[in-house]
């Protein structure tokens, strides 16, 4: 302690030039607050150098802690030190905590960025090089139009045309933006606000309620990626979304999106959806229809107006509210749209034109090969004839389904050059897309007999040639007539009009089955035909299209045709890819033979089994009924000098009908279709009908015969004379017709 009492004299710093001592600012132990010297009582030195004792009761106001040489008292130093710590401890600790938090946050943020960049880089490495990135071409659309330019259908992977953004009403793209991506015009490919909101909503709800994808992200996914839900796909989607935003304008991105997005029912793009649901182009949709389509984006199947109209309307109301909130439509427009919601047009899915469009797509590759871009196919279809055929078929099935036990039908109409003017492949396209008019092979029954009779005429017989209608047996085969009756000697004209099976069998036996087959093939039958005599009764199967085309030579003067539906194919830019040319098969029947056949075939409508098919105004026409074994198929195929039409009724499972025959339901539908088709056409005579004297056969009382499945037609009462002329036709006109073969 004695050493502590001995203090060194204070050395004041001097700054004079004469001083040899330097200023030493190094700390010594005595400079610290807890130095040993701090225990001595402090003294205050006045400016004059004298010291003053402190007043024991009141410390001087100007009293300050002495310098760190220990001049202050120990207890006072501790108190002052304690008060200083109490004032500084909390801010210092909080500051250190904040600083540490900021530091580690920065560290973690940097590592997080590095980790994210690594993950992004890893999955982005699976993408092709950026130099190879390009938006794939939209799948080509095939626009199929009628002969007058009216749209029949769109075909291809999209189901609709590609439309420019400026061609659309502004409320259609605005509806999509309003409900799917409100900040589309301002974000850079991703929407952080929308993403955070979606995450919050999904977390709080405990399930996936909202998606945070922007329109750009959705487009990137649709263009380049598979729809699987993986981290890899999501990261690649983000990378590609940034690329799209960098390469294309907002309008270009929106246009690509609207032309490619899936909107249900096989519709890709707004034009396909507009035609599918509303039967119109996207260029013509209303605000309510635009809102309905935009509502489909969330879940095309769930909100389909065709499947769930109530849900679709509720969703459309949300879209309209969003459009109004964003200022895309005003209050009055929103009210009007709510008051008149969109209505689905179901004809798009049921229309018979779809059968024609499907056939176009089947044959299209034969003309142009692969389809590289959007094309327009001009067809031969006449919309008025098509509609008339569809209406007639549907009404007939609706009214006679139970009566005759028929569930399906087909109609095809050709002009004299073989161009298909109408084609109905079934009762309802939405329920069955199978095209019976083109592909269904059915037994034609007696509708095949004209080829037998033509072969007989070409081998020297005439419409007035007499053959005996009587029981016959040829090689163990005994064909029977429909009515179980026989009429004795009849002309070939009468035999054909009455559809007598025994006479047809005799003729086939005389000329040979091979000759009959060759005749049918020459006129246009392309299906395989069985080389036996039963072919005379139509036991070999054919399609409605081919047998109609084989009847056309009777209509056009003897020229064979190739049935066709495509006239011209061109690109949307007008480049011609194909144009039909050629004359078909050329002459296949001598003109005199055509005239003879027309004399015989016209008698079927005048006095024979096809009387129900007589056309209004006495328009000349010829045709033939047909009924296959056990009434499985009922046909009427007939023609005028302008058109040829084939009508078929039956069941897809080949089950028998309830005695439906060609002289009933098909003949009536044929008349309805042909009357409508000829509405504005002047009447014209059938080609080449000559004046032919008839041989009159004596009447003969029918006799009973054994019933055998025959495929013939109901036969009207036997007339007086074999050449024609029913019981209702009497007097000089009747006699004249008998003399000239009923022509």
C-alpha positions in Angstrom: 0.0 0.0 0.0 3.0 2.3 0.7 3.9 2.2 -2.9 0.4 3.3 -3.9 0.8 6.4 -1.7 3.9 7.5 -3.5 2.6 9.2 -6.5 4.4 10.4 -9.6 4.2 14.0 -10.2 1.8 15.1 -13.0 3.6 15.9 -16.2 1.7 18.5 -18.2 2.1 18.3 -22.0 4.2 21.1 -23.4 4.1 22.1 -27.0 7.0 24.5 -26.9 9.9 24.2 -29.3 12.3 24.0 -26.5 10.9 21.0 -24.9 12.7 17.8 -25.5 9.8 15.6 -24.2 7.3 14.1 -26.7 3.5 13.7 -26.1 2.9 10.2 -24.9 -0.8 9.2 -25.4 -0.4 5.6 -24.5 -2.7 4.2 -21.8 -1.3 3.2 -18.5 -3.0 1.0 -15.8 -3.8 4.2 -13.9 -5.8 5.5 -16.9 -8.5 2.8 -16.4 -11.6 3.4 -14.4 -10.8 0.6 -12.1 -7.1 1.4 -11.6 -5.8 1.2 -8.0 -5.4 4.9 -7.8 -9.1 5.4 -8.2 -9.7 4.6 -4.5 -8.3 7.9 -3.3 -10.7 10.7 -2.8 -11.0 13.0 -5.7 -10.0 16.6 -5.5 -10.9 19.5 -7.7 -8.1 21.7 -8.8 -8.9 25.3 -9.6 -7.7 27.2 -12.5 -5.1 28.8 -10.1 -3.7 25.5 -9.2 -5.1 25.3 -5.7 -7.3 22.5 -4.6 -10.7 22.8 -2.9 -12.4 20.3 -0.7 -15.8 19.3 -1.8 -18.7 20.2 0.4 -19.8 17.1 2.2 -23.5 17.8 1.7 -23.8 19.1 -1.8 -21.6 18.1 -4.6 -20.8 20.9 -7.1 -23.1 21.0 -10.1 -20.2 21.2 -12.3 -18.7 18.1 -10.9 -17.6 15.7 -13.6 -15.9 12.4 -13.4 -12.2 12.9 -13.4 -9.9 11.7 -16.0 -9.2 8.0 -16.2 -6.1 8.5 -14.0 -8.1 7.4 -11.0 -8.8 10.8 -9.6 -12.4 9.9 -8.8 -13.6 7.9 -5.9 -14.1 4.2 -6.3 -17.7 4.2 -5.1 -18.6 7.2 -7.1 -17.1 5.8 -10.2 -19.1 2.6 -9.7 -22.3 4.5 -9.3 -21.6 6.6 -12.3 -20.5 3.5 -14.2 -23.7 1.7 -13.2 -25.9 4.6 -14.2 -24.2 4.7 -17.6 -24.7 1.0 -18.2 -28.4 1.2 -17.3 -28.8 3.9 -19.9 -26.9 2.1 -22.7 -27.4 -1.7 -22.2 -30.9 -2.1 -23.9 -30.2 -0.1 -27.0 -26.8 -1.8 -27.4 -28.3 -5.3 -27.1 -31.1 -4.6 -29.5 -28.8 -3.0 -32.0 -26.4 -6.0 -31.8 -29.4 -8.3 -32.3 -30.6 -6.3 -35.3 -27.2 -6.2 -36.7 -26.7 -9.9 -36.3 -30.2 -10.6 -37.8 -29.4 -8.4 -40.8 -26.1 -10.0 -41.2 -27.4 -13.6 -41.1 -30.4 -12.6 -43.2 -28.0 -11.3 -45.9 -25.9 -14.4 -45.6 -28.9 -16.7 -45.9 -30.3 -14.6 -48.7 -27.1 -14.8 -50.6 -27.0 -18.6 -50.1 -30.7 -18.8 -51.0 -30.1 -16.9 -54.2 -27.2 -19.2 -55.0 -29.3 -22.3 -54.3 -32.2 -21.0 -56.4 -29.9 -20.1 -59.2 -28.3 -23.5 -59.0 -31.7 -25.3 -59.1 -32.9 -23.1 -61.9 -29.7 -23.6 -63.8 -29.9 -27.4 -63.2 -33.4 -27.8 -64.6 -32.9 -25.1 -67.3 -30.0 -27.2 -68.6 -32.5 -29.8 -69.7 -34.0 -27.2 -72.1 -32.5 -26.9 -75.6 -30.0 -24.1 -76.3 -31.7 -20.7 -76.4 -30.5 -20.3 -80.0 -32.9 -23.1 -80.9 -35.9 -21.7 -79.0 -38.8 -20.7 -81.2 -42.6 -20.8 -80.9 -43.9 -23.9 -82.6 -46.3 -23.4 -85.4 -49.9 -23.7 -84.5 -51.4 -27.0 -85.7 -52.9 -26.4 -89.2 -56.6 -25.9 -89.5 -58.7 -27.2 -92.4 -61.6 -24.9 -93.1 -64.3 -26.8 -95.0 -66.8 -24.8 -96.9 -69.9 -25.6 -99.1 -70.2 -24.8 -102.8 -71.6 -21.4 -101.9 -68.7 -20.6 -99.5 -70.7 -21.3 -96.3 -68.7 -22.8 -93.6 -69.4 -26.5 -93.0 -66.8 -27.3 -90.4 -63.3 -26.8 -89.2 -61.1 -29.8 -88.8 -57.6 -30.4 -87.5 -56.1 -30.6 -84.0 -57.5 -27.2 -83.1 -61.0 -27.2 -84.4 -61.0 -23.6 -85.4 -59.3 -20.8 -87.3 -56.4 -18.7 -86.1 -57.7 -15.2 -85.6 -55.8 -11.9 -85.2 -56.2 -10.0 -82.0 -57.5 -6.9 -83.9 -60.2 -9.1 -85.5 -61.7 -10.0 -82.1 -64.1 -7.8 -80.2 -62.0 -6.1 -77.4 -64.2 -7.5 -74.6 -63.1 -11.1 -75.5 -59.4 -10.7 -74.7 -60.3 -8.3 -71.9 -62.5 -11.0 -70.3 -59.6 -13.4 -70.3 -57.2 -10.9 -68.8 -59.8 -9.8 -66.2 -60.4 -13.3 -64.8 -57.0 -14.9 -65.4 -54.2 -12.3 -65.1 -55.2 -8.7 -64.2 -51.7 -7.4 -64.1 -50.8 -9.0 -67.5 -50.0 -5.7 -69.1 -47.5 -4.7 -66.3 -45.7 -7.9 -65.1 -42.6 -9.4 -66.6 -43.8 -12.9 -67.0 -44.5 -13.8 -63.4 -46.8 -11.9 -61.1 -45.3 -11.8 -57.6 -48.4 -10.2 -56.0 -50.7 -12.8 -57.5 -48.2 -15.6 -56.6 -48.1 -14.6 -53.0 -51.8 -14.2 -52.8 -52.3 -17.6 -54.3 -49.8 -19.2 -51.8 -51.6 -17.5 -48.9 -55.0 -18.6 -50.1 -53.9 -22.1 -50.6 -52.1 -22.3 -47.3 -55.0 -20.9 -45.3 -57.6 -23.0 -47.0 -55.5 -26.2 -46.7 -56.0 -27.1 -50.3 -55.2 -25.9 -53.8 -57.7 -23.1 -54.5 -55.8 -20.6 -56.6 -53.1 -20.8 -59.2 -50.4 -18.2 -59.5 -49.6 -18.7 -63.1 -49.7 -15.8 -65.5 -51.0 -16.0 -69.0 -47.4 -16.0 -70.2 -46.6 -19.0 -68.0 -49.7 -20.8 -69.2 -48.7 -20.1 -72.8 -45.1 -21.3 -72.1 -46.5 -24.5 -70.7 -48.9 -25.0 -73.6 -46.2 -24.3 -76.2 -43.3 -26.2 -74.9 -43.9 -28.4 -71.9 -45.8 -31.5 -70.7 -48.7 -30.9 -68.3 -47.1 -32.8 -65.4 -46.9 -31.1 -62.0 -43.2 -31.3 -61.1 -40.6 -28.8 -59.9 -38.7 -29.3 -63.0 -41.6 -28.3 -65.2 -42.5 -25.3 -63.1 -39.0 -23.9 -63.2 -38.7 -24.5 -66.9 -42.1 -22.7 -67.3 -40.7 -19.7 -65.5 -37.6 -19.6 -67.7 -39.6 -19.9 -70.8 -42.1 -17.2 -69.6 -39.2 -14.8 -69.2 -38.0 -15.6 -72.7 -41.5 -15.0 -74.2 -41.7 -11.7 -72.5 -38.3 -10.7 -73.8 -39.0 -11.8 -77.4 -42.7 -10.9 -77.9 -45.0 -8.0 -77.2 -47.9 -8.3 -74.8 -50.3 -8.3 -77.8 -48.4 -11.1 -79.5 -48.4 -13.2 -76.4 -52.1 -12.6 -75.8 -52.9 -13.5 -79.4 -50.9 -16.7 -79.3 -52.6 -17.6 -76.0 -56.1 -17.0 -77.3 -55.4 -19.1 -80.4 -54.0 -22.1 -78.6 -55.6 -22.4 -75.2 -57.8 -25.5 -74.6 -61.5 -24.6 -74.0 -63.1 -28.0 -73.8 -64.9 -30.4 -76.2 -61.8 -30.7 -78.4 -61.7 -26.9 -79.0 -58.3 -25.2 -79.0 -58.5 -21.5 -79.3 -61.3 -19.0 -79.0 -62.6 -19.5 -82.5 -63.0 -23.2 -82.1 -64.8 -22.7 -78.8 -67.1 -20.0 -80.2 -68.1 -22.3 -83.1 -68.4 -25.3 -80.8 -70.6 -23.7 -78.2 -72.3 -20.8 -80.0 -72.2 -21.8 -83.7 -70.4 -18.6 -84.8 -66.9 -17.2 -85.3 -65.1 -15.7 -82.3 -65.3 -12.4 -84.2 -69.0 -12.3 -83.6 -69.4 -13.3 -80.0 -71.4 -11.2 -77.5 -70.1 -10.0 -74.1 -72.0 -12.8 -72.4 -70.5 -15.4 -74.7 -67.0 -13.9 -74.2 -67.4 -14.1 -70.5 -68.6 -17.7 -70.7 -65.6 -18.7 -72.8 -63.2 -16.9 -70.4 -64.9 -18.8 -67.5 -63.9 -22.1 -69.2 -60.2 -21.5 -68.6 -60.4 -22.5 -64.9 -61.9 -26.0 -65.7 -63.1 -26.5 -69.3 -65.1 -29.7 -68.5 -66.6 -28.5 -65.2 -67.7 -25.1 -66.6 -68.7 -26.3 -70.1 -72.0 -24.6 -71.0 -72.9 -27.7 -73.0 -72.6 -30.0 -70.0 -73.2 -27.8 -66.9 -75.1 -24.7 -68.1 -75.8 -23.5 -64.5 -72.2 -23.7 -63.4 -71.1 -22.0 -66.6 -73.5 -19.1 -66.1 -72.3 -18.6 -62.5 -68.7 -18.5 -63.6 -69.6 -16.1 -66.4 -71.2 -13.8 -63.8 -67.9 -13.7 -61.9 -66.1 -12.9 -65.2 -68.5 -10.0 -65.9 -68.0 -8.7 -62.4 -64.2 -8.8 -62.9 -64.5 -7.0 -66.3 -66.6 -4.3 -64.7 -64.2 -3.9 -61.8 -61.3 -3.5 -64.2 -63.2 -1.0 -66.3 -63.5 -3.1 -69.4 -67.2 -2.8 -69.5 -69.6 -0.3 -68.0 -72.5 -1.0 -65.6 -75.1 -1.1 -68.4 -73.1 -3.5 -70.5 -72.7 -5.8 -67.5 -76.4 -5.6 -66.7 -77.3 -6.4 -70.3 -75.0 -9.4 -70.3 -76.4 -10.7 -67.0 -79.9 -10.4 -68.3 -79.1 -12.3 -71.6 -76.7 -15.1 -70.7 -75.1 -17.1 -73.5 -77.0 -20.0 -75.0 -75.4 -23.1 -76.4 -76.1 -24.0 -80.0 -76.2 -27.7 -80.1 -76.4 -28.0 -83.9 -72.7 -27.8 -84.1 -72.3 -31.2 -82.6 -75.4 -32.8 -84.2 -75.3 -31.3 -87.7 -75.1 -33.8 -90.6 -72.5 -31.6 -92.3 -70.0 -33.2 -89.9 -70.3 -36.4 -91.8 -69.3 -34.7 -95.0 -66.4 -32.9 -93.2 -65.1 -36.2 -91.9 -65.1 -37.7 -95.3 -63.2 -34.7 -96.6 -60.5 -35.3 -94.0 -60.4 -39.0 -94.9 -59.7 -38.3 -98.6 -57.7 -35.1 -98.2 -54.2 -36.7 -97.9 -54.7 -38.3 -101.3 -54.8 -34.9 -102.9 -52.2 -32.8 -101.1 -50.3 -35.2 -98.8 -49.4 -33.9 -95.4 -51.0 -30.6 -94.3 -48.3 -28.0 -93.6 -50.5 -25.0 -92.9 -54.0 -23.6 -92.7 -56.0 -24.5 -95.8 -59.5 -24.0 -97.2 -61.3 -26.9 -98.9 -64.1 -26.0 -101.3 -66.6 -28.8 -101.5 -69.5 -29.7 -103.7 -72.1 -29.7 -100.9 -75.2 -27.7 -101.4 -76.3 -26.4 -98.0 -80.0 -26.3 -98.9 -80.0 -29.9 -100.2 -78.0 -30.9 -97.2 -80.5 -29.4 -94.8 -83.4 -30.9 -96.6 -81.9 -34.4 -96.5 -81.0 -34.1 -92.8 -84.5 -32.9 -91.9 -86.3 -35.6 -93.9 -84.2 -38.4 -92.4 -84.6 -37.2 -88.8 -88.3 -36.7 -89.1 -88.8 -40.1 -90.7 -86.9 -41.8 -87.9 -88.6 -39.8 -85.2 -92.1 -40.7 -86.5 -91.4 -44.3 -87.6 -88.8 -45.6 -85.2 -91.3 -47.7 -83.2 -93.5 -48.6 -86.1 -90.8 -50.0 -88.3 -88.1 -50.8 -85.8 -85.5 -48.7 -87.6 -82.8 -46.7 -85.7 -80.5 -45.4 -88.5 -80.5 -44.1 -92.0 -78.3 -42.6 -94.6 -78.8 -40.3 -97.6 -76.5 -39.3 -100.4 -77.3 -37.1 -103.4 -75.1 -36.7 -106.5 -75.3 -34.5 -109.6 -74.8 -35.8 -113.1 -71.0 -35.4 -112.8 -70.8 -37.4 -109.6 -70.4 -34.4 -107.3 -71.9 -35.0 -103.8 -74.5 -32.4 -103.2 -75.8 -33.8 -99.9 -74.5 -36.5 -97.6 -76.1 -37.6 -94.3 -74.3 -40.4 -92.6 -76.6 -41.1 -89.7 -79.5 -39.9 -87.5 -77.4 -37.8 -85.1 -73.7 -37.0 -85.5 -73.3 -36.2 -81.8 -74.4 -39.7 -80.9 -72.6 -41.6 -83.7 -69.9 -40.3 -86.0 -69.9 -43.5 -88.2 -70.6 -42.4 -91.7 -73.1 -44.9 -93.1 -73.5 -43.2 -96.4 -69.9 -43.7 -97.3 -68.7 -46.7 -95.3 -71.7 -48.9 -94.3 -71.9 -52.0 -96.6 -75.4 -53.4 -96.7 -77.3 -55.7 -98.9 -79.2 -53.6 -101.6 -81.8 -56.2 -102.3 -83.9 -55.5 -105.4 -82.1 -52.2 -105.8 -79.4 -54.2 -107.5 -81.7 -55.5 -110.2 -81.2 -52.6 -112.7 -77.7 -54.0 -113.4 -79.2 -57.4 -114.1 -81.7 -55.9 -116.5 -79.0 -53.8 -118.2 -76.9 -56.8 -118.7 -79.9 -58.6 -120.3 -80.6 -55.6 -122.6 -77.0 -55.5 -123.6 -77.2 -59.2 -124.5 -80.1 -58.6 -127.0 -83.3 -58.4 -124.9 -85.6 -55.4 -125.0 -88.0 -53.8 -122.5 -90.8 -55.6 -124.2 -89.2 -59.1 -124.1 -91.6 -61.5 -122.4 -90.5 -63.8 -119.5 -92.7 -66.0 -117.5 -93.2 -65.3 -113.8 -93.5 -68.8 -112.4 -91.8 -71.0 -109.9 -88.3 -71.7 -111.0 -85.4 -73.8 -109.6 -81.9 -73.2 -110.9 -79.2 -75.4 -109.6 -81.1 -76.2 -106.5 -82.0 -72.6 -105.9 -85.7 -71.7 -105.9 -86.2 -67.9 -105.6 -89.7 -66.7 -104.6 -91.6 -63.5 -105.1 -92.5 -61.2 -102.2 -96.2 -61.7 -102.5 -96.1 -65.5 -102.9 -97.9 -64.9 -106.2 -97.0 -65.4 -109.9 -98.2 -63.4 -112.9 -97.3 -65.5 -115.8 -96.0 -63.8 -119.0 -94.8 -60.3 -118.3 -92.5 -57.9 -120.1 -89.2 -57.0 -118.7 -90.5 -53.5 -118.0 -93.3 -54.9 -115.9 -91.1 -57.4 -114.2 -88.7 -54.7 -113.1 -91.4 -52.3 -112.0 -93.1 -55.1 -109.9 -89.7 -56.4 -108.7 -90.3 -60.0 -109.6 -87.6 -62.2 -108.3 -88.2 -65.1 -110.5 -87.7 -63.1 -113.7 -84.5 -61.5 -112.3 -83.1 -64.9 -111.5 -83.9 -66.2 -115.0 -82.1 -63.2 -116.6 -79.0 -63.6 -114.4 -79.0 -67.3 -115.3 -79.2 -66.5 -119.0 -76.4 -63.9 -119.1 -74.3 -65.3 -116.3 -73.4 -64.0 -112.9 -70.1 -62.9 -114.2 -71.7 -60.7 -116.8 -73.9 -59.1 -114.2 -70.9 -58.4 -112.0 -69.0 -56.9 -114.8 -71.9 -54.6 -115.7 -72.2 -53.4 -112.1 -68.5 -52.8 -111.8 -68.5 -50.8 -115.1 -71.2 -48.5 -113.8 -69.5 -47.8 -110.5 -69.9 -50.6 -108.0 -66.5 -51.1 -106.3 -67.3 -53.6 -103.5 -66.6 -57.3 -103.9 -69.5 -59.1 -105.4 -70.2 -62.8 -105.0 -70.2 -64.7 -108.3 -73.5 -66.6 -107.9 -77.0 -66.2 -109.2 -78.3 -64.9 -105.9 -76.5 -61.7 -106.8 -79.6 -60.9 -109.0 -81.5 -60.3 -105.7 -78.9 -58.1 -104.2 -77.2 -60.4 -101.7 -73.7 -58.8 -102.1 -73.1 -55.8 -99.9 -72.6 -52.2 -101.2 -72.4 -48.7 -99.7 -75.1 -46.1 -100.4 -72.5 -43.8 -102.0 -71.3 -46.4 -104.6 -74.7 -47.7 -105.6 -75.9 -44.1 -106.0 -72.9 -43.4 -108.2 -73.7 -46.5 -110.3 -77.2 -45.2 -111.0 -75.9 -41.8 -112.2 -75.2 -43.1 -115.8 -79.0 -43.6 -116.2 -79.4 -39.9 -115.3 -76.6 -38.4 -117.4 -76.9 -40.4 -120.6 -74.5 -43.2 -120.0 -71.4 -41.7 -118.5 -69.7 -43.2 -115.5 -68.7 -40.9 -112.7 -66.3 -40.9 -109.8 -68.2 -39.7 -106.7 -66.3 -36.7 -105.3 -66.8 -34.0 -102.7 -63.7 -31.8 -103.1 -63.6 -29.2 -105.8 -60.6 -27.1 -104.9 -58.0 -26.8 -102.1 -56.0 -23.6 -101.4 -54.1 -22.0 -98.7 -55.5 -19.2 -96.6 -53.2 -16.9 -98.7 -54.9 -18.0 -101.9 -52.3 -20.4 -103.2 -54.0 -23.2 -105.2 -53.0 -26.6 -104.1 -55.6 -28.7 -106.0 -58.4 -28.2 -108.5 -60.6 -31.0 -109.7 -60.4 -31.8 -113.4 -61.3 -34.9 -115.5 -64.3 -36.5 -117.0 -64.8 -39.5 -114.7 -65.1 -43.0 -116.2 -66.3 -41.9 -119.7 -69.1 -43.6 -121.5 -70.1 -46.8 -119.7 -73.6 -47.4 -121.2 -74.7 -47.0 -124.8 -77.2 -44.2 -125.2 -79.9 -46.5 -126.6 -79.5 -48.8 -123.6 -79.8 -45.8 -121.3 -83.1 -44.9 -123.0 -84.4 -48.4 -122.6 -83.5 -48.5 -118.9 -85.1 -45.2 -118.3 -88.3 -46.5 -119.9 -88.3 -49.4 -117.5 -87.1 -47.5 -114.4 -89.6 -44.7 -114.7 -92.4 -47.3 -114.7 -91.4 -48.3 -111.2 -92.5 -44.8 -110.0 -95.6 -44.8 -112.2 -97.2 -48.2 -111.6 -94.7 -50.3 -109.7 -93.3 -50.6 -106.2 -92.0 -47.0 -106.1 -95.3 -45.2 -106.6 -94.9 -43.4 -103.3 -91.8 -41.7 -104.7 -93.6 -39.9 -107.5 -92.3 -36.3 -107.7 -94.5 -33.2 -107.6 -95.6 -31.7 -110.9 -95.1 -35.0 -112.8 -91.3 -34.5 -113.0 -89.8 -37.4 -115.0 -87.8 -39.7 -112.7 -86.7 -43.3 -112.5 -85.7 -45.5 -109.6 -85.8 -48.8 -107.8 -86.9 -50.0 -104.4 -84.8 -52.5 -102.5 -85.4 -54.7 -99.4 -82.9 -57.2 -98.2 -83.6 -60.6 -96.6 -85.6 -60.6 -93.4 -86.3 -56.9 -93.9 -82.9 -55.9 -92.6 -82.4 -53.1 -95.1 -84.8 -50.8 -96.9 -83.7 -48.8 -99.9 -84.9 -46.4 -102.5 -82.5 -45.2 -105.2 -83.7 -42.9 -107.9 -82.8 -40.1 -110.2 -84.0 -37.3 -112.5 -82.1 -35.7 -115.4 -80.4 -33.5 -112.7 -79.8 -35.5 -109.5 -79.5 -39.0 -108.2 -80.3 -39.9 -104.6 -79.9 -43.1 -102.5 -81.9 -43.5 -99.3 -81.2 -46.4 -96.8 -82.9 -47.4 -93.5 -81.9 -50.1 -91.1 -80.1 -51.0 -87.9 -76.4 -50.8 -87.2 -76.4 -54.3 -85.6 -78.0 -55.7 -88.8 -81.1 -56.8 -86.9 -84.3 -57.2 -88.9 -86.7 -54.3 -89.0 -90.5 -54.6 -88.5 -91.2 -55.3 -92.2 -89.7 -52.0 -93.4 -89.5 -52.2 -97.2 -88.1 -49.9 -99.8 -91.6 -49.0 -101.1 -92.6 -47.4 -97.8 -90.3 -45.3 -95.6 -87.3 -44.9 -98.1 -89.6 -44.0 -101.0 -91.4 -41.3 -99.0 -88.1 -39.8 -97.8 -86.6 -39.9 -101.3 -89.6 -37.9 -102.6 -89.3 -35.3 -99.9 -85.6 -34.9 -100.5 -85.8 -34.7 -104.3 -88.8 -32.4 -104.3 -86.9 -29.9 -102.1 -83.7 -30.3 -104.2 -85.6 -29.6 -107.5 -87.6 -26.6 -106.1 -86.0 -24.1 -108.5 -85.1 -26.4 -111.3 -87.1 -26.7 -114.5 -88.4 -30.2 -115.3 -86.3 -32.2 -117.8 -86.9 -35.5 -119.6 -84.8 -38.5 -118.8 -82.1 -39.0 -121.4 -82.5 -41.2 -124.4 -86.0 -42.6 -123.8 -87.0 -44.0 -127.2 -90.4 -45.0 -128.6 -90.6 -48.7 -128.2 -93.6 -50.9 -129.1 -94.8 -53.1 -126.3 -95.9 -56.7 -126.4 -99.1 -57.1 -124.4 -99.3 -60.2 -122.4 -102.6 -61.8 -121.4 -103.6 -61.4 -117.8 -103.0 -64.4 -115.7 -104.5 -65.3 -112.3 -101.9 -65.5 -109.6 -101.3 -68.8 -108.1 -100.1 -69.7 -104.6 -96.4 -70.3 -104.0 -94.2 -71.4 -101.2 -92.7 -68.6 -99.1 -88.9 -68.2 -99.1 -86.8 -65.2 -98.0 -86.6 -63.2 -101.2 -85.7 -59.6 -100.7 -88.4 -58.5 -103.2 -90.9 -55.7 -103.0 -94.6 -55.6 -102.3 -96.3 -56.0 -105.8 -99.3 -53.9 -106.7 -102.4 -55.6 -108.3 -101.6 -57.1 -111.7 -102.6 -54.7 -114.5 -104.3 -55.6 -117.8 -101.4 -56.1 -120.1 -97.8 -56.7 -119.3 -96.3 -53.4 -120.4 -97.3 -51.1 -117.6 -100.4 -49.1 -116.8 -101.9 -49.6 -113.3 -105.5 -50.2 -112.7 -106.0 -46.4 -112.1 -104.8 -45.6 -115.6 -107.4 -46.2 -118.2 -108.5 -44.9 -121.6 -106.4 -43.8 -124.6 -103.5 -42.7 -122.5 -103.3 -46.0 -120.8 -103.4 -47.8 -124.2 -100.7 -45.6 -125.6 -98.4 -46.3 -122.7 -99.0 -50.0 -123.1 -98.2 -49.9 -126.8 -94.9 -48.0 -126.1 -93.7 -50.0 -123.2 -95.0 -47.9 -120.4 -92.4 -45.2 -121.2 
